[in-house]
Amino acid sequence: MGTGPTNTEGKFMRIAEIIGRVTLSRCHPSLRGATWKVVVPLDRQGLAGKESGRGEPFVIFDELGAGEGSLVGVSEGAEAAAPFHPNVKPIDGYAAAILDQVDLG
């Protein structure tokens, strides 16, 4: 995804667009009260509206209530579960922020 920093070490938050939601027939008891969203990560080109800047979709945990089309800041890996410490939640991606505006300046 572009030439910018990668998230391979979990040190960077990525920006993603919500493109759908996941419906579960069962879930871990610690996950009640939130929803699972399908997101597409965006690099600088994606944020500028170019299809080539859109990554592969993945699923995140959303307690903020972001809607389809919203841009969110996504924490991944161990950082995704950090806001719930000391409770344990089996998640790999977390909507940490809903973004009102992104300046590509």
C-alpha positions as CSV (number, residue, x, y, z in Angstrom):
1,M,0.0,0.0,0.0
2,G,2.0,2.9,-1.2
3,T,5.4,4.0,-0.1
4,G,4.5,5.3,3.4
5,P,5.0,3.5,6.7
6,T,3.7,0.0,7.0
7,N,1.8,-1.5,9.9
8,T,3.7,-4.7,10.0
9,E,4.9,-4.0,13.5
10,G,1.6,-2.6,14.8
11,K,3.2,0.9,15.3
12,F,1.0,2.9,13.0
13,M,-2.8,3.5,12.9
14,R,-4.3,3.1,9.4
15,I,-7.1,5.0,7.9
16,A,-9.9,2.9,6.5
17,E,-13.4,3.4,5.0
18,I,-16.3,1.4,6.3
19,I,-17.9,-0.5,3.4
20,G,-20.2,-2.9,5.3
21,R,-21.0,-4.8,8.5
22,V,-20.8,-8.3,9.7
23,T,-23.8,-10.2,11.2
24,L,-22.9,-12.8,13.8
25,S,-25.0,-15.7,14.9
26,R,-22.9,-16.1,18.0
27,C,-20.1,-14.1,19.6
28,H,-17.7,-14.2,22.5
29,P,-19.5,-12.8,25.6
30,S,-16.9,-10.0,26.0
31,L,-17.9,-8.6,22.5
32,R,-21.5,-7.8,23.2
33,G,-22.6,-4.2,22.7
34,A,-20.6,-3.4,19.6
35,T,-20.6,-4.2,15.9
36,W,-18.2,-5.7,13.4
37,K,-17.5,-3.6,10.3
38,V,-15.9,-4.4,7.0
39,V,-13.3,-1.8,6.1
40,V,-11.0,-1.1,3.2
41,P,-7.6,0.5,4.2
42,L,-6.7,3.6,2.3
43,D,-3.3,5.0,1.4
44,R,-2.8,8.6,0.3
45,Q,-4.1,7.8,-3.2
46,G,-7.2,6.1,-1.8
47,L,-7.9,9.1,0.4
48,A,-7.7,11.2,-2.8
49,G,-10.4,9.0,-4.3
50,K,-8.3,6.8,-6.5
51,E,-9.2,3.1,-6.7
52,S,-5.5,2.1,-6.8
53,G,-5.1,3.4,-3.2
54,R,-7.7,0.9,-1.7
55,G,-6.4,-2.2,0.0
56,E,-7.9,-5.6,0.7
57,P,-11.0,-5.5,3.0
58,F,-10.8,-6.8,6.6
59,V,-13.0,-6.8,9.7
60,I,-12.8,-4.5,12.7
61,F,-14.5,-4.2,16.1
62,D,-16.5,-0.9,16.3
63,E,-17.9,0.5,19.6
64,L,-18.1,4.0,18.2
65,G,-21.1,3.5,15.9
66,A,-19.4,4.5,12.6
67,G,-21.7,4.2,9.6
68,E,-21.1,3.0,6.1
69,G,-18.8,5.4,4.1
70,S,-17.2,6.7,7.3
71,L,-13.5,7.0,7.6
72,V,-12.0,5.5,10.8
73,G,-8.6,5.3,12.4
74,V,-7.9,1.6,12.9
75,S,-5.6,0.1,15.5
76,E,-4.4,-3.5,14.8
77,G,-2.7,-6.3,16.6
78,A,-2.0,-6.0,20.3
79,E,-2.8,-2.3,20.1
80,A,-6.4,-3.2,19.1
81,A,-7.0,-5.0,22.4
82,A,-5.1,-2.4,24.6
83,P,-8.1,-0.1,25.2
84,F,-9.8,-3.0,27.0
85,H,-7.0,-3.9,29.4
86,P,-7.2,-5.6,31.9
87,N,-10.2,-7.3,30.2
88,V,-9.3,-9.6,27.3
89,K,-11.2,-9.3,24.0
90,P,-10.3,-11.5,21.1
91,I,-9.9,-8.8,18.4
92,D,-7.3,-7.9,15.8
93,G,-8.7,-4.6,14.5
94,Y,-10.4,-1.8,16.4
95,A,-12.1,1.4,15.3
96,A,-10.2,3.9,17.5
97,A,-11.6,7.1,16.0
98,I,-14.2,8.4,13.5
99,L,-12.5,10.9,11.3
100,D,-14.5,14.0,10.3
101,Q,-11.9,15.3,8.0
102,V,-8.5,14.3,6.5
103,D,-6.1,17.0,5.2
104,L,-3.8,15.6,2.5
105,G,-2.0,19.0,2.5
